[in-house]
Amino acid sequence: MFAYPVRISAEAEDFGRFHAYFRDFPEAIASGANFEEALAEAEGALAAVARMRLKRRSLLPTPSPLLQGEQLVYLPATLAAKAVVIGSLVASRLSIAGFAERMDVHETEARRIVDPDHATKLDRLEAAARALGSRMIIEAI
């Protein structure tokens, strides 16, 4: 599950603006005029940083436990699905060519599947995860 804790606090020296900080993603910082705006900005910051890490084929960290005073921020579902596929690809140590062969697609298509900026349908991502020995489970909360 890609739900990461964020701490949102008002900074007195910043004229009461609210700032959001992730322990798991120190580079993801957001702020807003109020708590709700800072939380919404934190969602965007988390997605941007996760997308950047996934483009480098870096694994996303396991979410830290939620501490008192923190909120959970979730990756968008399609980005979470891409993270599963990319993480499975990294763990498999397959090349893109090997992944393409396993998926029975051209290498260009395999590159698109693991590109966090490319829109890929969920059924395609699920097939990719299965080809890499993983499964995706969707849970409504």
N, CA, C and O atoms as CSV, one atom per row, in Angstrom:
chain,resi,resn,atom,element,x,y,z
A,1,MET,N,N,0.847,-1.174,0.000
A,1,MET,CA,C,0.000,0.000,0.000
A,1,MET,C,C,0.890,1.234,0.000
A,1,MET,O,O,1.859,1.306,0.755
A,2,PHE,N,N,0.572,2.171,-0.819
A,2,PHE,CA,C,1.380,3.370,-0.964
A,2,PHE,C,C,0.679,4.548,-0.293
A,2,PHE,O,O,0.198,5.467,-0.956
A,3,ALA,N,N,0.635,4.496,1.043
A,3,ALA,CA,C,0.043,5.547,1.868
A,3,ALA,C,C,1.140,6.053,2.800
A,3,ALA,O,O,1.644,5.313,3.646
A,4,TYR,N,N,1.495,7.303,2.635
A,4,TYR,CA,C,2.637,7.856,3.356
A,4,TYR,C,C,2.195,8.915,4.362
A,4,TYR,O,O,1.344,9.750,4.059
A,5,PRO,N,N,2.787,8.874,5.578
A,5,PRO,CA,C,2.435,9.861,6.597
A,5,PRO,C,C,3.046,11.224,6.297
A,5,PRO,O,O,4.191,11.334,5.857
A,6,VAL,N,N,2.259,12.244,6.545
A,6,VAL,CA,C,2.707,13.627,6.381
A,6,VAL,C,C,2.347,14.390,7.658
A,6,VAL,O,O,1.288,14.180,8.250
A,7,ARG,N,N,3.245,15.269,8.060
A,7,ARG,CA,C,2.983,16.140,9.209
A,7,ARG,C,C,2.738,17.536,8.660
A,7,ARG,O,O,3.537,18.070,7.891
A,8,ILE,N,N,1.629,18.107,9.065
A,8,ILE,CA,C,1.281,19.456,8.619
A,8,ILE,C,C,1.252,20.350,9.845
A,8,ILE,O,O,0.558,20.069,10.823
A,9,SER,N,N,2.016,21.430,9.777
A,9,SER,CA,C,2.074,22.335,10.919
A,9,SER,C,C,2.090,23.779,10.447
A,9,SER,O,O,2.544,24.091,9.346
A,10,ALA,N,N,1.586,24.644,11.302
A,10,ALA,CA,C,1.582,26.081,11.011
A,10,ALA,C,C,2.897,26.662,11.496
A,10,ALA,O,O,3.349,26.372,12.604
A,11,GLU,N,N,3.499,27.477,10.662
A,11,GLU,CA,C,4.774,28.108,11.005
A,11,GLU,C,C,4.510,29.567,11.383
A,11,GLU,O,O,4.128,30.373,10.535
A,12,ALA,N,N,4.711,29.894,12.636
A,12,ALA,CA,C,4.453,31.258,13.114
A,12,ALA,C,C,5.323,32.279,12.392
A,12,ALA,O,O,4.871,33.377,12.068
A,13,GLU,N,N,6.587,31.904,12.141
A,13,GLU,CA,C,7.481,32.856,11.484
A,13,GLU,C,C,7.156,33.024,9.997
A,13,GLU,O,O,7.710,33.899,9.332
A,14,ASP,N,N,6.261,32.188,9.485
A,14,ASP,CA,C,5.861,32.273,8.076
A,14,ASP,C,C,4.417,32.779,7.981
A,14,ASP,O,O,3.676,32.386,7.079
A,15,PHE,N,N,4.031,33.631,8.893
A,15,PHE,CA,C,2.711,34.278,8.915
A,15,PHE,C,C,1.569,33.269,8.913
A,15,PHE,O,O,0.551,33.465,8.249
A,16,GLY,N,N,1.755,32.186,9.667
A,16,GLY,CA,C,0.681,31.218,9.844
A,16,GLY,C,C,0.452,30.268,8.686
A,16,GLY,O,O,-0.528,29.524,8.705
A,17,ARG,N,N,1.315,30.259,7.673
A,17,ARG,CA,C,1.158,29.299,6.566
A,17,ARG,C,C,1.375,27.886,7.102
A,17,ARG,O,O,2.126,27.677,8.054
A,18,PHE,N,N,0.720,26.947,6.488
A,18,PHE,CA,C,0.834,25.551,6.884
A,18,PHE,C,C,1.804,24.841,5.941
A,18,PHE,O,O,1.736,24.998,4.722
A,19,HIS,N,N,2.709,24.057,6.532
A,19,HIS,CA,C,3.721,23.340,5.763
A,19,HIS,C,C,3.576,21.845,5.992
A,19,HIS,O,O,3.263,21.392,7.094
A,20,ALA,N,N,3.808,21.092,4.929
A,20,ALA,CA,C,3.672,19.632,4.970
A,20,ALA,C,C,5.031,18.996,4.728
A,20,ALA,O,O,5.750,19.372,3.802
A,21,TYR,N,N,5.379,18.022,5.576
A,21,TYR,CA,C,6.662,17.331,5.498
A,21,TYR,C,C,6.435,15.822,5.561
A,21,TYR,O,O,5.678,15.331,6.398
A,22,PHE,N,N,7.099,15.098,4.669
A,22,PHE,CA,C,7.051,13.632,4.658
A,22,PHE,C,C,8.357,13.087,5.234
A,22,PHE,O,O,9.437,13.505,4.818
A,23,ARG,N,N,8.268,12.162,6.184
A,23,ARG,CA,C,9.477,11.514,6.697
A,23,ARG,C,C,10.096,10.609,5.643
A,23,ARG,O,O,11.319,10.499,5.559
A,24,ASP,N,N,9.257,9.960,4.838
A,24,ASP,CA,C,9.742,9.001,3.852
A,24,ASP,C,C,10.257,9.656,2.575
A,24,ASP,O,O,10.995,9.034,1.811
A,25,PHE,N,N,9.878,10.883,2.345
A,25,PHE,CA,C,10.287,11.636,1.152
A,25,PHE,C,C,10.714,13.035,1.588
A,25,PHE,O,O,9.937,13.979,1.448
A,26,PRO,N,N,11.928,13.190,2.113
A,26,PRO,CA,C,12.330,14.504,2.619
A,26,PRO,C,C,12.305,15.597,1.560
A,26,PRO,O,O,12.187,16.776,1.893
A,27,GLU,N,N,12.413,15.224,0.292
A,27,GLU,CA,C,12.395,16.229,-0.768
A,27,GLU,C,C,10.985,16.691,-1.126
A,27,GLU,O,O,10.826,17.640,-1.893
A,28,ALA,N,N,9.971,16.040,-0.587
A,28,ALA,CA,C,8.577,16.421,-0.860
A,28,ALA,C,C,8.098,17.366,0.236
A,28,ALA,O,O,7.767,16.940,1.343
A,29,ILE,N,N,8.067,18.637,-0.086
A,29,ILE,CA,C,7.629,19.655,0.867
A,29,ILE,C,C,6.539,20.473,0.185
A,29,ILE,O,O,6.648,20.816,-0.993
A,30,ALA,N,N,5.500,20.777,0.928
A,30,ALA,CA,C,4.398,21.560,0.365
A,30,ALA,C,C,3.908,22.543,1.415
A,30,ALA,O,O,4.208,22.407,2.601
A,31,SER,N,N,3.152,23.533,0.964
A,31,SER,CA,C,2.582,24.488,1.910
A,31,SER,C,C,1.277,25.031,1.364
A,31,SER,O,O,0.993,24.936,0.170
A,32,GLY,N,N,0.490,25.602,2.262
A,32,GLY,CA,C,-0.780,26.184,1.883
A,32,GLY,C,C,-1.209,27.221,2.898
A,32,GLY,O,O,-0.627,27.334,3.977
A,33,ALA,N,N,-2.226,27.972,2.543
A,33,ALA,CA,C,-2.734,29.026,3.421
A,33,ALA,C,C,-3.467,28.446,4.627
A,33,ALA,O,O,-3.580,29.102,5.662
A,34,ASN,N,N,-3.973,27.199,4.492
A,34,ASN,CA,C,-4.663,26.537,5.602
A,34,ASN,C,C,-4.336,25.042,5.557
A,34,ASN,O,O,-3.656,24.572,4.645
A,35,PHE,N,N,-4.821,24.322,6.533
A,35,PHE,CA,C,-4.520,22.893,6.647
A,35,PHE,C,C,-4.959,22.130,5.404
A,35,PHE,O,O,-4.189,21.336,4.865
A,36,GLU,N,N,-6.170,22.356,4.946
A,36,GLU,CA,C,-6.715,21.623,3.799
A,36,GLU,C,C,-5.910,21.891,2.530
A,36,GLU,O,O,-5.646,20.978,1.748
A,37,GLU,N,N,-5.526,23.141,2.337
A,37,GLU,CA,C,-4.727,23.488,1.149
A,37,GLU,C,C,-3.345,22.840,1.220
A,37,GLU,O,O,-2.834,22.351,0.212
A,38,ALA,N,N,-2.748,22.836,2.398
A,38,ALA,CA,C,-1.433,22.205,2.560
A,38,ALA,C,C,-1.526,20.697,2.307
A,38,ALA,O,O,-0.622,20.114,1.708
A,39,LEU,N,N,-2.610,20.066,2.757
A,39,LEU,CA,C,-2.799,18.630,2.528
A,39,LEU,C,C,-2.968,18.339,1.040
A,39,LEU,O,O,-2.401,17.372,0.531
A,40,ALA,N,N,-3.734,19.157,0.346
A,40,ALA,CA,C,-3.918,18.975,-1.101
A,40,ALA,C,C,-2.595,19.168,-1.836
A,40,ALA,O,O,-2.289,18.418,-2.763
A,41,GLU,N,N,-1.820,20.151,-1.438
A,41,GLU,CA,C,-0.511,20.387,-2.056
A,41,GLU,C,C,0.443,19.236,-1.747
A,41,GLU,O,O,1.280,18.881,-2.577
A,42,ALA,N,N,0.319,18.655,-0.553
A,42,ALA,CA,C,1.165,17.516,-0.177
A,42,ALA,C,C,0.895,16.318,-1.086
A,42,ALA,O,O,1.818,15.586,-1.444
A,43,GLU,N,N,-0.362,16.122,-1.455
A,43,GLU,CA,C,-0.696,15.024,-2.373
A,43,GLU,C,C,0.020,15.203,-3.706
A,43,GLU,O,O,0.566,14.247,-4.259
A,44,GLY,N,N,0.015,16.418,-4.214
A,44,GLY,CA,C,0.710,16.696,-5.467
A,44,GLY,C,C,2.215,16.548,-5.341
A,44,GLY,O,O,2.867,16.032,-6.249
A,45,ALA,N,N,2.773,16.996,-4.223
A,45,ALA,CA,C,4.222,16.884,-4.003
A,45,ALA,C,C,4.639,15.420,-3.908
A,45,ALA,O,O,5.665,15.028,-4.463
A,46,LEU,N,N,3.847,14.612,-3.206
A,46,LEU,CA,C,4.151,13.186,-3.088
A,46,LEU,C,C,4.151,12.530,-4.464
A,46,LEU,O,O,5.069,11.780,-4.795
A,47,ALA,N,N,3.136,12.805,-5.258
A,47,ALA,CA,C,3.048,12.209,-6.595
A,47,ALA,C,C,4.231,12.644,-7.458
A,47,ALA,O,O,4.795,11.826,-8.185
A,48,ALA,N,N,4.609,13.903,-7.387
A,48,ALA,CA,C,5.721,14.404,-8.204
A,48,ALA,C,C,7.040,13.743,-7.819
A,48,ALA,O,O,7.813,13.342,-8.690
A,49,VAL,N,N,7.297,13.629,-6.531
A,49,VAL,CA,C,8.549,13.021,-6.077
A,49,VAL,C,C,8.560,11.526,-6.376
A,49,VAL,O,O,9.586,10.988,-6.794
A,50,ALA,N,N,7.444,10.854,-6.168
A,50,ALA,CA,C,7.373,9.431,-6.480
A,50,ALA,C,C,7.595,9.201,-7.975
A,50,ALA,O,O,8.319,8.286,-8.368
A,51,ARG,N,N,6.975,10.029,-8.796
A,51,ARG,CA,C,7.148,9.927,-10.252
A,51,ARG,C,C,8.624,10.103,-10.622
A,51,ARG,O,O,9.150,9.364,-11.454
A,52,MET,N,N,9.285,11.074,-10.008
A,52,MET,CA,C,10.698,11.326,-10.285
A,52,MET,C,C,11.545,10.108,-9.905
A,52,MET,O,O,12.411,9.690,-10.673
A,53,ARG,N,N,11.298,9.543,-8.728
A,53,ARG,CA,C,12.066,8.367,-8.300
A,53,ARG,C,C,11.805,7.176,-9.216
A,53,ARG,O,O,12.729,6.442,-9.566
A,54,LEU,N,N,10.543,6.986,-9.604
A,54,LEU,CA,C,10.210,5.852,-10.464
A,54,LEU,C,C,10.826,6.005,-11.853
A,54,LEU,O,O,11.190,5.003,-12.469
A,55,LYS,N,N,10.949,7.206,-12.352
A,55,LYS,CA,C,11.606,7.424,-13.650
A,55,LYS,C,C,13.050,6.944,-13.609
A,55,LYS,O,O,13.586,6.481,-14.615
A,56,ARG,N,N,13.682,7.056,-12.433
A,56,ARG,CA,C,15.057,6.572,-12.261
A,56,ARG,C,C,15.085,5.092,-11.886
A,56,ARG,O,O,16.145,4.523,-11.626
A,57,ARG,N,N,13.912,4.487,-11.864
A,57,ARG,CA,C,13.737,3.086,-11.467
A,57,ARG,C,C,14.237,2.823,-10.048
A,57,ARG,O,O,14.799,1.768,-9.754
A,58,SER,N,N,14.019,3.801,-9.185
A,58,SER,CA,C,14.310,3.647,-7.764
A,58,SER,C,C,13.071,3.084,-7.085
A,58,SER,O,O,11.948,3.456,-7.426
A,59,LEU,N,N,13.270,2.213,-6.150
A,59,LEU,CA,C,12.141,1.670,-5.398
A,59,LEU,C,C,11.603,2.730,-4.448
A,59,LEU,O,O,12.366,3.512,-3.881
A,60,LEU,N,N,10.298,2.752,-4.280
A,60,LEU,CA,C,9.697,3.664,-3.305
A,60,LEU,C,C,9.847,3.033,-1.928
A,60,LEU,O,O,9.776,1.812,-1.791
A,61,PRO,N,N,10.053,3.856,-0.912
A,61,PRO,CA,C,10.227,3.294,0.429
A,61,PRO,C,C,8.936,2.687,0.962
A,61,PRO,O,O,7.835,3.082,0.580
A,62,THR,N,N,9.102,1.727,1.847
A,62,THR,CA,C,7.962,1.204,2.587
A,62,THR,C,C,7.470,2.330,3.490
A,62,THR,O,O,8.272,2.949,4.189
A,63,PRO,N,N,6.172,2.605,3.488
A,63,PRO,CA,C,5.673,3.714,4.323
A,63,PRO,C,C,5.998,3.517,5.803
A,63,PRO,O,O,5.868,2.420,6.345
A,64,SER,N,N,6.418,4.592,6.432
A,64,SER,CA,C,6.662,4.579,7.876
A,64,SER,C,C,5.330,4.462,8.606
A,64,SER,O,O,4.285,4.812,8.056
A,65,PRO,N,N,5.365,3.973,9.838
A,65,PRO,CA,C,4.128,3.929,10.614
A,65,PRO,C,C,3.593,5.340,10.865
A,65,PRO,O,O,4.358,6.294,11.004
A,66,LEU,N,N,2.295,5.447,10.919
A,66,LEU,CA,C,1.639,6.724,11.177
A,66,LEU,C,C,1.844,7.105,12.642
A,66,LEU,O,O,1.559,6.316,13.543
A,67,LEU,N,N,2.335,8.302,12.866
A,67,LEU,CA,C,2.528,8.809,14.220
A,67,LEU,C,C,1.405,9.775,14.569
A,67,LEU,O,O,0.708,10.288,13.694
A,68,GLN,N,N,1.247,10.010,15.860
A,68,GLN,CA,C,0.222,10.948,16.310
A,68,GLN,C,C,0.457,12.310,15.665
A,68,GLN,O,O,1.585,12.801,15.629
A,69,GLY,N,N,-0.604,12.910,15.162
A,69,GLY,CA,C,-0.533,14.215,14.546
A,69,GLY,C,C,-0.252,14.182,13.050
A,69,GLY,O,O,-0.191,15.231,12.408
A,70,GLU,N,N,-0.081,12.989,12.488
A,70,GLU,CA,C,0.168,12.873,11.059
A,70,GLU,C,C,-1.093,12.442,10.314
A,70,GLU,O,O,-2.024,11.887,10.897
A,71,GLN,N,N,-1.094,12.709,9.031
A,71,GLN,CA,C,-2.177,12.295,8.138
A,71,GLN,C,C,-1.580,11.350,7.101
A,71,GLN,O,O,-0.379,11.400,6.835
A,72,LEU,N,N,-2.403,10.497,6.518
A,72,LEU,CA,C,-1.937,9.650,5.419
A,72,LEU,C,C,-2.247,10.312,4.092
A,72,LEU,O,O,-3.331,10.861,3.893
A,73,VAL,N,N,-1.287,10.254,3.193
A,73,VAL,CA,C,-1.463,10.728,1.832
A,73,VAL,C,C,-1.195,9.536,0.924
A,73,VAL,O,O,-0.195,8.835,1.077
A,74,TYR,N,N,-2.092,9.320,-0.013
A,74,TYR,CA,C,-2.024,8.153,-0.894
A,74,TYR,C,C,-1.526,8.551,-2.268
A,74,TYR,O,O,-1.866,9.616,-2.785
A,75,LEU,N,N,-0.709,7.672,-2.859
A,75,LEU,CA,C,-0.346,7.870,-4.261
A,75,LEU,C,C,-1.584,7.658,-5.110
A,75,LEU,O,O,-2.439,6.848,-4.752
A,76,PRO,N,N,-1.704,8.365,-6.225
A,76,PRO,CA,C,-2.802,8.072,-7.151
A,76,PRO,C,C,-2.716,6.599,-7.583
A,76,PRO,O,O,-1.623,6.045,-7.698
A,77,ALA,N,N,-3.861,5.981,-7.816
A,77,ALA,CA,C,-3.913,4.541,-8.089
A,77,ALA,C,C,-3.051,4.126,-9.275
A,77,ALA,O,O,-2.355,3.113,-9.200
A,78,THR,N,N,-3.081,4.875,-10.355
A,78,THR,CA,C,-2.286,4.461,-11.517
A,78,THR,C,C,-0.787,4.581,-11.231
A,78,THR,O,O,0.003,3.770,-11.715
A,79,LEU,N,N,-0.398,5.579,-10.457
A,79,LEU,CA,C,1.010,5.709,-10.101
A,79,LEU,C,C,1.429,4.590,-9.143
A,79,LEU,O,O,2.544,4.077,-9.237
A,80,ALA,N,N,0.547,4.215,-8.236
A,80,ALA,CA,C,0.830,3.092,-7.337
A,80,ALA,C,C,0.986,1.799,-8.145
A,80,ALA,O,O,1.865,0.986,-7.856
A,81,ALA,N,N,0.130,1.613,-9.158
A,81,ALA,CA,C,0.234,0.428,-10.008
A,81,ALA,C,C,1.561,0.431,-10.762
A,81,ALA,O,O,2.205,-0.612,-10.879
A,82,LYS,N,N,1.976,1.583,-11.272
A,82,LYS,CA,C,3.272,1.686,-11.944
A,82,LYS,C,C,4.397,1.349,-10.962
A,82,LYS,O,O,5.365,0.685,-11.334
A,83,ALA,N,N,4.275,1.802,-9.714
A,83,ALA,CA,C,5.296,1.519,-8.709
A,83,ALA,C,C,5.422,0.018,-8.461
A,83,ALA,O,O,6.526,-0.488,-8.262
A,84,VAL,N,N,4.299,-0.694,-8.473
A,84,VAL,CA,C,4.334,-2.157,-8.304
A,84,VAL,C,C,5.096,-2.790,-9.464
A,84,VAL,O,O,5.966,-3.636,-9.254
A,85,VAL,N,N,4.772,-2.384,-10.670
A,85,VAL,CA,C,5.417,-2.962,-11.853
A,85,VAL,C,C,6.908,-2.629,-11.870
A,85,VAL,O,O,7.732,-3.513,-12.106
A,86,ILE,N,N,7.261,-1.381,-11.627
A,86,ILE,CA,C,8.664,-0.976,-11.650
A,86,ILE,C,C,9.440,-1.678,-10.532
A,86,ILE,O,O,10.560,-2.141,-10.745
A,87,GLY,N,N,8.843,-1.752,-9.350
A,87,GLY,CA,C,9.493,-2.464,-8.251
A,87,GLY,C,C,9.705,-3.935,-8.569
A,87,GLY,O,O,10.746,-4.504,-8.239
A,88,SER,N,N,8.720,-4.547,-9.209
A,88,SER,CA,C,8.841,-5.953,-9.598
A,88,SER,C,C,9.897,-6.134,-10.673
A,88,SER,O,O,10.631,-7.122,-10.664
A,89,LEU,N,N,9.982,-5.185,-11.601
A,89,LEU,CA,C,10.999,-5.246,-12.654
A,89,LEU,C,C,12.398,-5.130,-12.050
A,89,LEU,O,O,13.293,-5.897,-12.407
A,90,VAL,N,N,12.589,-4.183,-11.144
A,90,VAL,CA,C,13.886,-4.015,-10.487
A,90,VAL,C,C,14.253,-5.285,-9.726
A,90,VAL,O,O,15.387,-5.757,-9.813
A,91,ALA,N,N,13.294,-5.842,-8.978
A,91,ALA,CA,C,13.558,-7.056,-8.199
A,91,ALA,C,C,13.885,-8.250,-9.096
A,91,ALA,O,O,14.676,-9.114,-8.717
A,92,SER,N,N,13.286,-8.296,-10.265
A,92,SER,CA,C,13.513,-9.421,-11.177
A,92,SER,C,C,14.879,-9.359,-11.852
A,92,SER,O,O,15.381,-10.370,-12.342
A,93,ARG,N,N,15.475,-8.173,-11.875
A,93,ARG,CA,C,16.756,-7.924,-12.540
A,93,ARG,C,C,16.700,-8.180,-14.048
A,93,ARG,O,O,17.729,-8.383,-14.693
A,94,LEU,N,N,15.492,-8.167,-14.592
A,94,LEU,CA,C,15.335,-8.294,-16.035
A,94,LEU,C,C,15.668,-6.969,-16.709
A,94,LEU,O,O,15.459,-5.900,-16.136
A,95,SER,N,N,16.176,-7.049,-17.906
A,95,SER,CA,C,16.346,-5.855,-18.730
A,95,SER,C,C,14.993,-5.502,-19.334
A,95,SER,O,O,14.048,-6.286,-19.249
A,96,ILE,N,N,14.900,-4.338,-19.934
A,96,ILE,CA,C,13.666,-3.964,-20.629
A,96,ILE,C,C,13.399,-4.959,-21.752
A,96,ILE,O,O,12.251,-5.331,-21.992
A,97,ALA,N,N,14.463,-5.396,-22.447
A,97,ALA,CA,C,14.298,-6.378,-23.524
A,97,ALA,C,C,13.745,-7.696,-22.973
A,97,ALA,O,O,12.871,-8.311,-23.584
A,98,GLY,N,N,14.253,-8.119,-21.831
A,98,GLY,CA,C,13.755,-9.349,-21.204
A,98,GLY,C,C,12.323,-9.207,-20.738
A,98,GLY,O,O,11.525,-10.136,-20.860
A,99,PHE,N,N,11.999,-8.033,-20.200
A,99,PHE,CA,C,10.627,-7.751,-19.777
A,99,PHE,C,C,9.690,-7.754,-20.978
A,99,PHE,O,O,8.594,-8.311,-20.916
A,100,ALA,N,N,10.123,-7.129,-22.074
A,100,ALA,CA,C,9.308,-7.094,-23.296
A,100,ALA,C,C,9.059,-8.507,-23.815
A,100,ALA,O,O,7.949,-8.840,-24.232
A,101,GLU,N,N,10.088,-9.319,-23.785
A,101,GLU,CA,C,9.944,-10.709,-24.235
A,101,GLU,C,C,8.954,-11.465,-23.360
A,101,GLU,O,O,8.116,-12.212,-23.866
A,102,ARG,N,N,9.051,-11.273,-22.057
A,102,ARG,CA,C,8.143,-11.940,-21.126
A,102,ARG,C,C,6.698,-11.484,-21.326
A,102,ARG,O,O,5.758,-12.262,-21.166
A,103,MET,N,N,6.541,-10.198,-21.680
A,103,MET,CA,C,5.199,-9.643,-21.920
A,103,MET,C,C,4.708,-9.922,-23.345
A,103,MET,O,O,3.532,-9.729,-23.651
A,104,ASP,N,N,5.616,-10.375,-24.210
A,104,ASP,CA,C,5.324,-10.606,-25.619
A,104,ASP,C,C,4.871,-9.312,-26.302
A,104,ASP,O,O,3.869,-9.271,-27.015
A,105,VAL,N,N,5.663,-8.246,-26.049
A,105,VAL,CA,C,5.422,-6.941,-26.661
A,105,VAL,C,C,6.744,-6.410,-27.205
A,105,VAL,O,O,7.814,-6.927,-26.883
A,106,HIS,N,N,6.656,-5.388,-28.021
A,106,HIS,CA,C,7.867,-4.725,-28.499
A,106,HIS,C,C,8.524,-3.990,-27.330
A,106,HIS,O,O,7.865,-3.623,-26.357
A,107,GLU,N,N,9.815,-3.789,-27.446
A,107,GLU,CA,C,10.556,-3.104,-26.390
A,107,GLU,C,C,10.015,-1.695,-26.140
A,107,GLU,O,O,10.016,-1.225,-25.002
A,108,THR,N,N,9.555,-1.020,-27.193
A,108,THR,CA,C,8.982,0.323,-27.037
A,108,THR,C,C,7.769,0.284,-26.113
A,108,THR,O,O,7.610,1.147,-25.250
A,109,GLU,N,N,6.926,-0.711,-26.295
A,109,GLU,CA,C,5.744,-0.852,-25.431
A,109,GLU,C,C,6.152,-1.140,-23.992
A,109,GLU,O,O,5.557,-0.606,-23.056
A,110,ALA,N,N,7.162,-1.981,-23.814
A,110,ALA,CA,C,7.647,-2.287,-22.458
A,110,ALA,C,C,8.154,-1.017,-21.777
A,110,ALA,O,O,7.918,-0.821,-20.585
A,111,ARG,N,N,8.842,-0.158,-22.515
A,111,ARG,CA,C,9.333,1.103,-21.949
A,111,ARG,C,C,8.169,2.003,-21.532
A,111,ARG,O,O,8.239,2.683,-20.508
A,112,ARG,N,N,7.114,2.004,-22.318
A,112,ARG,CA,C,5.943,2.819,-21.969
A,112,ARG,C,C,5.274,2.301,-20.703
A,112,ARG,O,O,4.820,3.084,-19.869
A,113,ILE,N,N,5.216,0.990,-20.563
A,113,ILE,CA,C,4.568,0.401,-19.383
A,113,ILE,C,C,5.268,0.861,-18.111
A,113,ILE,O,O,4.609,1.128,-17.106
A,114,VAL,N,N,6.593,0.958,-18.140
A,114,VAL,CA,C,7.329,1.345,-16.928
A,114,VAL,C,C,7.644,2.843,-16.871
A,114,VAL,O,O,8.397,3.283,-16.003
A,115,ASP,N,N,7.080,3.618,-17.778
A,115,ASP,CA,C,7.252,5.070,-17.747
A,115,ASP,C,C,6.132,5.675,-16.903
A,115,ASP,O,O,4.967,5.614,-17.296
A,116,PRO,N,N,6.469,6.262,-15.741
A,116,PRO,CA,C,5.415,6.813,-14.876
A,116,PRO,C,C,4.640,7.964,-15.502
A,116,PRO,O,O,3.556,8.305,-15.027
A,117,ASP,N,N,5.175,8.568,-16.560
A,117,ASP,CA,C,4.478,9.668,-17.221
A,117,ASP,C,C,3.594,9.204,-18.375
A,117,ASP,O,O,2.851,10.002,-18.945
A,118,HIS,N,N,3.669,7.936,-18.718
A,118,HIS,CA,C,2.865,7.408,-19.826
A,118,HIS,C,C,1.593,6.771,-19.261
A,118,HIS,O,O,1.654,5.968,-18.329
A,119,ALA,N,N,0.454,7.132,-19.825
A,119,ALA,CA,C,-0.819,6.552,-19.382
A,119,ALA,C,C,-0.895,5.100,-19.852
A,119,ALA,O,O,-0.792,4.812,-21.045
A,120,THR,N,N,-1.073,4.208,-18.909
A,120,THR,CA,C,-1.190,2.785,-19.200
A,120,THR,C,C,-2.450,2.274,-18.528
A,120,THR,O,O,-2.701,2.568,-17.359
A,121,LYS,N,N,-3.236,1.516,-19.259
A,121,LYS,CA,C,-4.478,0.990,-18.694
A,121,LYS,C,C,-4.175,-0.002,-17.579
A,121,LYS,O,O,-3.159,-0.697,-17.590
A,122,LEU,N,N,-5.088,-0.043,-16.620
A,122,LEU,CA,C,-4.902,-0.889,-15.450
A,122,LEU,C,C,-4.739,-2.361,-15.821
A,122,LEU,O,O,-3.913,-3.054,-15.227
A,123,ASP,N,N,-5.513,-2.852,-16.798
A,123,ASP,CA,C,-5.381,-4.266,-17.149
A,123,ASP,C,C,-3.992,-4.572,-17.705
A,123,ASP,O,O,-3.479,-5.673,-17.509
A,124,ARG,N,N,-3.381,-3.616,-18.392
A,124,ARG,CA,C,-2.023,-3.788,-18.918
A,124,ARG,C,C,-1.015,-3.816,-17.777
A,124,ARG,O,O,-0.082,-4.619,-17.786
A,125,LEU,N,N,-1.202,-2.939,-16.794
A,125,LEU,CA,C,-0.312,-2.912,-15.635
A,125,LEU,C,C,-0.444,-4.192,-14.815
A,125,LEU,O,O,0.546,-4.713,-14.301
A,126,GLU,N,N,-1.656,-4.687,-14.696
A,126,GLU,CA,C,-1.873,-5.938,-13.968
A,126,GLU,C,C,-1.182,-7.098,-14.685
A,126,GLU,O,O,-0.565,-7.948,-14.042
A,127,ALA,N,N,-1.284,-7.133,-16.014
A,127,ALA,CA,C,-0.617,-8.183,-16.787
A,127,ALA,C,C,0.903,-8.085,-16.639
A,127,ALA,O,O,1.594,-9.101,-16.554
A,128,ALA,N,N,1.413,-6.856,-16.609
A,128,ALA,CA,C,2.854,-6.662,-16.435
A,128,ALA,C,C,3.305,-7.157,-15.066
A,128,ALA,O,O,4.332,-7.826,-14.950
A,129,ALA,N,N,2.545,-6.833,-14.042
A,129,ALA,CA,C,2.889,-7.298,-12.690
A,129,ALA,C,C,2.886,-8.823,-12.627
A,129,ALA,O,O,3.785,-9.427,-12.043
A,130,ARG,N,N,1.884,-9.435,-13.223
A,130,ARG,CA,C,1.820,-10.906,-13.231
A,130,ARG,C,C,2.999,-11.506,-13.985
A,130,ARG,O,O,3.564,-12.513,-13.557
A,131,ALA,N,N,3.374,-10.890,-15.109
A,131,ALA,CA,C,4.512,-11.382,-15.894
A,131,ALA,C,C,5.806,-11.319,-15.082
A,131,ALA,O,O,6.747,-12.071,-15.339
A,132,LEU,N,N,5.844,-10.426,-14.112
A,132,LEU,CA,C,7.023,-10.266,-13.266
A,132,LEU,C,C,6.884,-11.002,-11.934
A,132,LEU,O,O,7.732,-10.858,-11.053
A,133,GLY,N,N,5.828,-11.782,-11.789
A,133,GLY,CA,C,5.643,-12.586,-10.578
A,133,GLY,C,C,4.966,-11.864,-9.437
A,133,GLY,O,O,5.034,-12.325,-8.297
A,134,SER,N,N,4.308,-10.738,-9.707
A,134,SER,CA,C,3.611,-9.982,-8.661
A,134,SER,C,C,2.121,-9.930,-8.964
A,134,SER,O,O,1.670,-10.261,-10.061
A,135,ARG,N,N,1.386,-9.509,-7.968
A,135,ARG,CA,C,-0.062,-9.282,-8.133
A,135,ARG,C,C,-0.397,-7.947,-7.546
A,135,ARG,O,O,0.224,-7.486,-6.588
A,136,MET,N,N,-1.408,-7.323,-8.147
A,136,MET,CA,C,-1.918,-6.068,-7.616
A,136,MET,C,C,-3.310,-6.337,-7.049
A,136,MET,O,O,-4.117,-7.052,-7.643
A,137,ILE,N,N,-3.561,-5.757,-5.907
A,137,ILE,CA,C,-4.861,-5.863,-5.274
A,137,ILE,C,C,-5.342,-4.442,-5.010
A,137,ILE,O,O,-4.617,-3.625,-4.442
A,138,ILE,N,N,-6.545,-4.164,-5.419
A,138,ILE,CA,C,-7.128,-2.833,-5.205
A,138,ILE,C,C,-8.064,-2.921,-4.013
A,138,ILE,O,O,-8.892,-3.827,-3.919
A,139,GLU,N,N,-7.921,-1.973,-3.112
A,139,GLU,CA,C,-8.734,-1.956,-1.902
A,139,GLU,C,C,-9.328,-0.576,-1.725
A,139,GLU,O,O,-8.613,0.425,-1.774
A,140,ALA,N,N,-10.620,-0.520,-1.523
A,140,ALA,CA,C,-11.290,0.754,-1.241
A,140,ALA,C,C,-11.257,0.972,0.260
A,140,ALA,O,O,-11.482,0.050,1.043
A,141,ILE,N,N,-10.971,2.215,0.649
A,141,ILE,CA,C,-10.933,2.496,2.093
A,141,ILE,C,C,-11.878,3.629,2.407
A,141,ILE,O,O,-12.002,4.027,3.566
